[in-house]
Amino acid sequence: MFWVLLLLLAWAVAGVACTRLCLAAVRSAAVDTDAGPDHDLTLYEAAFLSGGPGRVAELTLVSMARQRRLLLAHTGWATVVDPRGRDDMERSVIGAIGPGGQSRIAPVRAAAATADAVRGLADRLVVAGLAVPDGARTTVAAGVRQVRGAALAVLVLGVTALSMPAPSDMPRLLMAAWFGLPLALTLSCLALARVEAHPYSRWASPAGQRLLAALTRHSPAASDDRAYLTSIAVRGIHAAAEPELRAAFAHRDGA
């Protein structure tokens, strides 16, 4: 009857994961607000809601590079051309590069992502109901990943139980049906989350996701500089058209 223990474990794994996903969905709905549609997202705000602090740092670096106030080499180095930052984000980047005016991009990105300017931006978005608070950062997106892992675990436990050589009074088909119940639970939760909560976001609340969707729908023509920066803010550095720019951010410390 060792398979019964595996079945209980499968139910426990599926139950815990599905419960966490449901609670995450409830918390996500709780931070929703009707005030969002009246808010015009800045590029920094769009970057944070799409990819968090790191995306804000990337956008700042790319924006300064397009204005020729910062050089980003394909070898992974950033060089300051104009040391006068035009806002707090730019000053954070320049400060992260240091007094020498040159540094590797990876540590600059990491330092700028933790700067006070980014934390202040996050706090303002949380107050506006557009970003998920820090305490609830592991919401629907993380819950979905946990349920996917639980579904895989249930499948593995079921296969293990069915492949056990020890004889059992339980027919194999009926045993498989018992394991199919927690598997069906996890798959049902994933399907509901797909319908009700997709796209999953670690940073944006439902109101923030709606503003992001509106921003991408009404962005200017692709040749416009703001449209280019909007694509970087929403999709990340992989949206950059220049292979040299993508290569610059692909370098890591010690590479």
N, C-alpha and C positions, 0 to 999 in steps of 0.2 A: 504493500500500500504506500510505497514511497512516492508514487505519482500524486497522491493526495496532498502531500506536503508541497510538491512542486506546483500543484494547482492553487493551493492557498497562497503561495508566494506570488504566483502570477496575478491573482486577484488583488493582493496587497499592492504590488507595483502599479497595476492599472488604476486601482482606486485612488492611490495617493497622487499620481500624475494627473488624472482627470480632475480631481478635486482642486489641485493647484491651478490648473488651467481655468476652471470655472471661477475661482476666486480672483484670478488675474483679470478675467473678462469683466467681472463686477467692478473691480477697482478702476479699470480703464474707463468703464461707462460712468463711474462716479466723478471723474475729473473732466468729463465732457461739459461743454458750455456753449451757450448760444451767442456769447460775445465774440467768438472767433471770427465770423464772417465780416465784421466791421474792421478787422485788423489788417493792415497792409504789411505783408512780410518784407523785411529787408533781406538782402542776400545773406548776411550773417545769420539771421534768424532761420532762413530756409536751410542753410548749411547745418545748423545745429539740429533742427528737427529731422533732417534727413540722415545725418551721420554722426551727430554728437560733437564733442569738443575737437576731436581730431580733424573733422571735416571743416570746421571753422578755421583752424590753422592752415589747412591746405588752401582754402579759398583765399585767405589773406595773402599767402605767399604767391599764388598765381596772379591775383589782382595786382600786387605790387610789381610783379615781373612784367605784366602786360603794359604797365605804365612806365617801364624802363627805370624804375626806382630800385629794382632788385634784380640781380642776375642769378638764374638757376641753371647750373651746368648739368649736363647729362651724366657727369661723373658723381653727382650727388652732393655738390657744394652750393651754398648760397653766399652771394657777395652783395653787400650793401652799396648802392650807388647814391641814393639820397637818404641821409640819416634822419630826416625829419618825418616822423610818422604823422599821418593826417587824422588818425583816430586812435582810440585805446588799443584796438586789435593790432594795428600796424606798429604802434610803439611797443607792444608786447613782443612782436616778432623781432624787431630791431634789437630790443633788449636781450632776447634769447640768443641772437647771433653774437652779441658781445662787442666790446670796444675795439676788437681787432677788425671788425667789419666783414669777417668771413667765418663760416662754420659749415659743418655738414648739415644737410637738410633734416635728417632723421631726429637728432636731438633738438633742433630748433622747433620742429613740429611738436615734439613731445612737451617741451617747455611752454610753448605758446598755448597748447591745449589746456594746460593747468593754470594759466594766468588768471589774475583777478578779473580781467575784462571778460573772459569766457564764462567764469562763474557768475558774474553779474548778469550776463546775457541769459544764462540758464535760469537764474532766479526770476528775471522779468517774464520769461516765457511761462514758467510755472504759475506765477501769479495771474497771468492772462489766461490760464487754462489751456495753453497750447502745447505745453511740454509735460511729460510724466515726471512727478516728483522723484527725488533720489531714492526714497524708501520703496517706491513701487517700480523701479527701473526694470526689474526682472518680471515683466508683466506677460502679456499675451505671447510675445515672440518667444520668450524663454519657456513659457508654459507649453507652447506647441512643440518645442524641441524635446521637452521632457516626455510628452505624450508619445511622440515618435519613438523615443528611446524605450518607453514602456511597451509599445506595440512590438518592437523588435525583441525585447526581453521575453514577453509572453510567447512569442513564436518560438524562440530558442528553448524555453522551458517546455513547451508542448512537444517539440521534436525530441527533446531529451527524454521526456516521459514515454513517448511512443517507441523510442528505440531501446528502452531498457530491456535487457534479456530476462529479467525476473518474471516468472509467470504471474498472471493476475486474473481474477474472476471477472474483471471489467473488460468487455469487448473493446478492441482498439478503436472502432468507429465511434462508440459512445464516449470513450476517453477523449478523442479528438474533439467531439462536440462540446464537452465540458471546457476544454481549453479555448474553444472558439468563442465562448461567451465573453471572457475578459478581452479577447482580441477584438470582438465586435464593439465592445464598449469604447476602447481606445480609438478605433477607426471612426466610430460615430462622433466622438468628441472632436476629432480632427476635421471631419466633414462639417460639423456645425461651426467650428472656428473659422473654417474657410469661407463659409457663407456669411457669417455674422461679423467677423472681426478682420477679415483680410482687407488691405495689406497689413501685415504684422509690423509693428514698429517698436523699437526699443526706446525711442526718444520722444516721438510726437504723440500727443493725445488724439482722440478721434477728431476734435476740432482742428488741431494742428495738421492732421493728415488731409482734411478737406481743404485747408488753405494751400497746402503743398500741391494738391491736385489742381486747384484753380490756378496756381502760379504757373504750372507747366502747361496748362491749356491756353493761357492768355499771354505767354511769353512772346517777346518781339521776334522778328525774323532771325533766322539762324546766323546771318552775317553780322548782326548787331553785337557789340561788345558785351552788353548786359545779358543778352541771350546766352552768349558763350559762358559767362560767369555763372549764370543761372544753372546751366547744365553741369558745371563743376560743383555747384552747391548741392544740387539734388542727386547727382549720380556719382560724384567723386572724381578723382583724378583720372580714372579710366575713361572719362568722357572727353578728355583733352585730345584735340586733333593732332597735336605735335608729338611724334614718337620720342623726341629728345626730352620733352617735358615729362612724359610718362616714365622715361628712364631715370630722370633725376629723382623722382620720388620712389623708384623701385629700389634704390640703394639703401642699405641699412648700415648701422654702425659695425665696423669691422669688415664690411664687404670689400 
